[in-house]
Amino acid sequence: MLVTSTFQDALNTNTAIRPSLAEGFVEILGEAQVKTVPLDLAPAVIRQFRPDLVVAVGSLVPDASDLRGLRRAADGAGAELAYWLTDDPYEFDYAFKAELNADIIFSNDSWAVHHYRHGNVHHLPLAASRARHFRDLVPVSERENVVFFCGVAYPNRVALIRRADAVLSRHPVAILGTDWPSDIRCATNRRLSPAEMADHAAGARLTLNIGRDLDIANRRFALPPATPGPRTFEVALAGSAQLYFATGLEICDVFEPGREILLVDGVADIARAIAQALDDPAAIQAIAARAQSRALREHTYAQRAARILTLCRRTRVTMETAGAPERPRLAMVRR
C-alpha cells in the first residue's frame, strides 16, 4: 500500500500525520508492504509500485493539488483510493473534491460524516504516534511546569487564557504558540515541533486542551466540530493529565471524565485543577497514567491503520461479490 497526501508538503503545517499513519501500517503489514511519498511523487510511485490501496491524507483546500492525476494513477494500477480528511468540519465546503475522486472517505469529524454525498464515508478520528509522542511517565511532583498549552491564538483561546491570566501567572506555566497578544502575561510566542510539544506535555502537571473556532471554508452548513482533535491523543500518550475545555460530549467516548481526563468550563475549574495538582499530585499522576494506557490501546495510528484496512477490505469484497470488472468509484452522487 501507499500513503500520500492530498496537497503539497510545502503548504502543510502538519506533515507528521502522513509518516505517522505509514508507521501504523508498517506495524500491521511490515515495512516491505508500505511506502509513503508526497503528493507530487505519488502518481509515478503508484505506477511503479502498483499498490492495492492508496491512502491520501490531509486537506482539500489547495486548488493546485493534482487529485485527478492521483485518481488516474490509482485506476491504472487497479488500486483502491481512500481519502482521510483531517480538517473537517473547518474546510467542509471543499468536500466535493473527495466525493468526486475517492472510492472511500474517512473524516476526522463524526458530525461531518453525515453531510457527505458519497456512498462510502466513515468516521476516523486522528490519533497519536507512538514514535513521536510517547514519553515515559515522570512523577508529577517532579515536573517543571504546573500548566502547559501550545497552539495558535485563535479568538476563543485568547478569550479563555486572558480570563485565566491572573491565575496562571501565579505558577510556573508554559503557554506557547503563535499570535498571542502582548497583554497576556503568561503567554509566549514560540513554535514547538511535535517532539518538543510532547516533551513539554510530559514535563507539566496539567496540559490545557482548547479547541479552535476558526473556520477556513465552512459556510455551506456551518458545521460545529464534534470529535476531539489530535492533540487530545498526543498529550495523553505523552503522559500529561489534560484539562479539556468541553464543547461537546464526544470526549466521553474516547477518555473517561474524572478518571482519564478532567473537563473544565472556565477559569474557576482551571484554578481548582491547579490546586489539586499541587496538593494531590498522586491523583493527577493516576489520571495521566490511565489516559496514557488508553491512548496506547485505542488511539495510536496503528489502530487507525487497522480500521482503514478493515473497511477497505470490506469495500473490496463487496465489489468483487458484485462482479465489478474494475474498481469503480463507489455510489457517488455527483454535483
BELCOR-V762775 format. One record per backbone hydrogen bond with DSSP energy under -0.5 kcal/mol. CO is the residue of the C=O (numbers start at 1). NH is the residue of the N-H. E is the energy in kcal/mol with one decimal. If there is no record, write none. Layout:
BEGIN
CO,NH,E
CO,NH,E
END
This chain:
BEGIN
1,35,-1.9
2,55,-2.7
3,37,-1.7
4,57,-2.1
8,11,-1.4
9,12,-1.4
11,13,-0.5
14,17,-1.0
15,19,-0.8
16,20,-2.0
17,21,-2.7
18,22,-2.4
19,23,-2.4
20,24,-1.6
21,25,-2.2
22,26,-2.3
23,27,-1.9
24,28,-0.9
25,29,-3.5
26,30,-2.0
30,33,-1.3
31,34,-1.3
35,3,-2.7
38,41,-1.1
38,42,-1.0
39,42,-0.8
39,43,-0.6
41,45,-1.9
42,46,-2.8
43,47,-2.1
44,48,-1.6
45,49,-3.7
46,50,-2.5
52,80,-2.6
53,2,-2.4
54,56,-0.5
54,82,-3.2
55,4,-2.9
55,57,-0.5
56,84,-2.9
57,6,-1.8
58,86,-1.4
62,65,-1.0
65,67,-1.7
66,70,-1.4
67,71,-2.1
68,72,-2.8
69,73,-2.2
70,74,-2.3
71,75,-2.6
72,76,-2.5
73,77,-1.6
74,78,-0.6
74,79,-3.0
75,78,-0.9
80,54,-2.9
80,82,-0.6
81,103,-2.6
81,104,-1.4
82,56,-2.9
83,85,-0.6
83,106,-3.1
84,58,-2.3
84,86,-0.5
85,108,-1.9
87,91,-1.1
89,92,-1.8
90,216,-1.7
90,217,-3.1
91,94,-2.1
92,95,-2.2
94,97,-1.7
94,98,-0.5
95,98,-0.9
95,99,-2.0
96,100,-1.8
97,101,-1.0
98,102,-2.7
104,83,-2.2
105,122,-2.4
106,85,-3.0
107,124,-3.2
109,113,-1.2
110,114,-0.5
111,114,-0.8
112,115,-2.2
113,116,-1.2
116,118,-0.8
117,333,-1.0
120,105,-2.6
122,107,-2.7
128,130,-0.6
128,301,-1.6
129,133,-3.0
129,134,-0.8
130,134,-0.8
139,142,-1.9
140,143,-1.6
145,205,-2.3
146,206,-1.5
147,174,-2.3
148,208,-2.7
149,176,-3.3
151,178,-0.6
152,154,-2.2
154,157,-0.6
154,158,-2.6
155,159,-2.4
156,160,-1.8
157,161,-2.8
158,162,-2.5
159,163,-1.7
160,164,-1.9
161,165,-0.7
162,165,-0.7
164,168,-2.9
165,169,-2.7
167,170,-1.1
168,171,-1.9
171,173,-0.7
172,146,-3.5
172,147,-0.9
174,149,-2.5
174,176,-0.7
175,188,-2.9
176,151,-1.9
177,190,-1.6
178,153,-2.3
181,184,-1.5
183,185,-0.9
184,187,-1.0
186,175,-0.9
188,177,-0.6
188,190,-1.0
190,177,-0.8
193,197,-2.8
194,198,-2.1
195,199,-2.2
196,200,-2.6
197,201,-2.5
198,202,-2.5
199,203,-1.2
201,204,-1.6
203,145,-1.9
205,241,-0.8
206,148,-1.7
207,243,-2.7
209,245,-2.8
213,215,-0.7
217,93,-2.9
218,222,-0.6
229,232,-1.3
229,233,-0.6
230,233,-0.7
230,234,-2.4
231,235,-2.7
232,236,-1.2
233,237,-2.2
234,238,-1.6
235,239,-0.9
235,240,-1.7
236,239,-0.9
237,135,-1.4
241,207,-2.3
242,244,-0.8
242,262,-2.4
243,209,-2.7
243,245,-0.6
244,246,-1.1
244,264,-2.6
249,252,-1.7
250,253,-1.7
250,254,-0.7
251,254,-0.9
251,255,-2.3
255,257,-0.6
256,259,-1.3
256,260,-3.4
256,261,-1.2
261,258,-3.2
261,263,-0.5
262,244,-3.1
264,246,-1.5
266,270,-1.7
267,271,-2.7
268,272,-2.1
269,273,-2.2
270,274,-2.3
271,275,-2.2
272,276,-2.2
273,277,-2.5
274,278,-1.9
275,279,-2.6
276,280,-3.1
280,283,-1.0
280,284,-1.3
281,285,-2.6
282,286,-2.0
283,287,-1.7
284,288,-2.4
285,289,-2.4
286,290,-2.4
287,291,-2.4
288,292,-2.4
289,293,-2.2
290,294,-2.1
291,295,-2.5
292,296,-2.2
293,297,-1.7
294,298,-2.8
295,299,-2.0
299,128,-1.7
300,304,-1.7
301,305,-2.6
302,306,-2.2
303,307,-1.8
304,308,-2.3
305,309,-2.4
306,310,-2.2
307,311,-2.3
308,312,-2.6
309,313,-2.3
310,314,-1.7
311,315,-1.9
312,316,-2.3
313,317,-2.5
314,318,-2.5
315,319,-2.3
316,320,-2.6
317,321,-2.6
318,322,-1.7
319,324,-2.3
320,323,-1.0
326,328,-1.0
329,331,-0.7
330,119,-1.1
332,334,-0.7
END
